[in-house]
Amino acid sequence: MSSSVITRRQFLTLTGGVLGAAALGFPRLGLGAKKRVVIVGGGIGGATAAKYITMMDPAIEVTLVEKKQTYQPSSMPKSTPSTR
């Protein structure tokens, strides 16, 4: 029984070749494609990212994915003296 072991050098060569081919080939395929961004998580970070991406380029279609239907801010804001 032979085990197929890949060395670190082979792995890096393979991934470098794949990434190089992707960098050369995919932009040509996507010239007519719409710009789209998917943000997972609608907390403060996700909502802020969605807002600023839309402000920077309104042509980008932003999709925000959040499992909860409502947003509830923290009951302990970071600006209270007790949390400093």
C-alpha positions as YAML, in Angstrom:
chain: A
units: angstrom
residues:
- id: 1
  name: MET
  ca: [0.00, 0.00, 0.00]
- id: 2
  name: SER
  ca: [1.51, 3.29, -1.03]
- id: 3
  name: SER
  ca: [0.66, 6.50, 0.77]
- id: 4
  name: SER
  ca: [0.54, 9.65, -1.27]
- id: 5
  name: VAL
  ca: [2.32, 12.26, 0.81]
- id: 6
  name: ILE
  ca: [2.66, 15.75, -0.52]
- id: 7
  name: THR
  ca: [5.62, 17.79, 0.61]
- id: 8
  name: ARG
  ca: [5.41, 21.38, 1.73]
- id: 9
  name: ARG
  ca: [7.28, 22.50, -1.39]
- id: 10
  name: GLN
  ca: [4.87, 20.63, -3.67]
- id: 11
  name: PHE
  ca: [1.89, 22.10, -1.84]
- id: 12
  name: LEU
  ca: [3.21, 25.66, -2.16]
- id: 13
  name: THR
  ca: [4.05, 25.15, -5.83]
- id: 14
  name: LEU
  ca: [0.59, 23.77, -6.53]
- id: 15
  name: THR
  ca: [-1.27, 26.51, -4.66]
- id: 16
  name: GLY
  ca: [0.91, 29.21, -6.18]
- id: 17
  name: GLY
  ca: [0.15, 27.91, -9.65]
- id: 18
  name: VAL
  ca: [-3.57, 27.73, -8.98]
- id: 19
  name: LEU
  ca: [-3.63, 31.25, -7.53]
- id: 20
  name: GLY
  ca: [-1.60, 32.58, -10.45]
- id: 21
  name: ALA
  ca: [-3.96, 31.01, -12.96]
- id: 22
  name: ALA
  ca: [-6.95, 32.36, -11.07]
- id: 23
  name: ALA
  ca: [-5.50, 35.87, -10.99]
- id: 24
  name: LEU
  ca: [-4.99, 35.81, -14.74]
- id: 25
  name: GLY
  ca: [-8.19, 34.05, -15.78]
- id: 26
  name: PHE
  ca: [-10.99, 35.15, -13.49]
- id: 27
  name: PRO
  ca: [-10.86, 38.92, -14.02]
- id: 28
  name: ARG
  ca: [-11.53, 38.37, -17.70]
- id: 29
  name: LEU
  ca: [-14.60, 36.31, -16.88]
- id: 30
  name: GLY
  ca: [-15.99, 38.91, -14.50]
- id: 31
  name: LEU
  ca: [-15.74, 42.05, -16.60]
- id: 32
  name: GLY
  ca: [-19.50, 42.27, -17.05]
- id: 33
  name: ALA
  ca: [-20.41, 40.92, -13.62]
- id: 34
  name: LYS
  ca: [-22.01, 43.01, -10.89]
- id: 35
  name: LYS
  ca: [-20.02, 43.75, -7.78]
- id: 36
  name: ARG
  ca: [-21.48, 41.84, -4.84]
- id: 37
  name: VAL
  ca: [-20.54, 41.55, -1.19]
- id: 38
  name: VAL
  ca: [-22.05, 39.20, 1.39]
- id: 39
  name: ILE
  ca: [-21.59, 40.11, 5.05]
- id: 40
  name: VAL
  ca: [-22.32, 37.41, 7.60]
- id: 41
  name: GLY
  ca: [-23.42, 38.83, 10.94]
- id: 42
  name: GLY
  ca: [-25.60, 41.88, 11.42]
- id: 43
  name: GLY
  ca: [-24.12, 43.14, 14.67]
- id: 44
  name: ILE
  ca: [-22.35, 46.44, 15.03]
- id: 45
  name: GLY
  ca: [-19.41, 45.34, 12.88]
- id: 46
  name: GLY
  ca: [-21.47, 43.81, 10.07]
- id: 47
  name: ALA
  ca: [-23.92, 46.69, 9.90]
- id: 48
  name: THR
  ca: [-21.08, 49.22, 9.89]
- id: 49
  name: ALA
  ca: [-19.26, 47.35, 7.14]
- id: 50
  name: ALA
  ca: [-22.44, 47.20, 5.03]
- id: 51
  name: LYS
  ca: [-23.03, 50.93, 5.53]
- id: 52
  name: TYR
  ca: [-19.53, 52.02, 4.55]
- id: 53
  name: ILE
  ca: [-19.23, 49.66, 1.58]
- id: 54
  name: THR
  ca: [-22.49, 51.10, 0.24]
- id: 55
  name: MET
  ca: [-21.29, 54.66, 0.89]
- id: 56
  name: MET
  ca: [-17.96, 54.03, -0.87]
- id: 57
  name: ASP
  ca: [-19.50, 52.49, -3.98]
- id: 58
  name: PRO
  ca: [-23.31, 52.50, -4.39]
- id: 59
  name: ALA
  ca: [-22.97, 50.14, -7.37]
- id: 60
  name: ILE
  ca: [-21.93, 47.29, -5.04]
- id: 61
  name: GLU
  ca: [-24.83, 45.02, -4.10]
- id: 62
  name: VAL
  ca: [-24.48, 44.37, -0.34]
- id: 63
  name: THR
  ca: [-26.27, 41.44, 1.27]
- id: 64
  name: LEU
  ca: [-26.31, 41.26, 5.06]
- id: 65
  name: VAL
  ca: [-27.01, 37.82, 6.54]
- id: 66
  name: GLU
  ca: [-28.21, 37.67, 10.16]
- id: 67
  name: LYS
  ca: [-29.96, 34.79, 11.89]
- id: 68
  name: LYS
  ca: [-31.99, 37.03, 14.21]
- id: 69
  name: GLN
  ca: [-34.82, 39.18, 12.85]
- id: 70
  name: THR
  ca: [-34.32, 42.02, 15.33]
- id: 71
  name: TYR
  ca: [-31.30, 43.83, 16.73]
- id: 72
  name: GLN
  ca: [-30.96, 44.59, 20.43]
- id: 73
  name: PRO
  ca: [-28.10, 46.82, 21.53]
- id: 74
  name: SER
  ca: [-26.09, 45.91, 24.58]
- id: 75
  name: SER
  ca: [-27.62, 46.83, 27.92]
- id: 76
  name: MET
  ca: [-24.17, 47.91, 29.18]
- id: 77
  name: PRO
  ca: [-22.67, 50.54, 26.89]
- id: 78
  name: LYS
  ca: [-18.89, 50.75, 26.98]
- id: 79
  name: SER
  ca: [-18.99, 54.42, 27.93]
- id: 80
  name: THR
  ca: [-20.36, 53.87, 31.43]
- id: 81
  name: PRO
  ca: [-17.87, 54.74, 34.21]
- id: 82
  name: SER
  ca: [-18.17, 51.28, 35.80]
- id: 83
  name: THR
  ca: [-16.65, 49.51, 32.77]
- id: 84
  name: ARG
  ca: [-13.57, 51.66, 32.33]
...
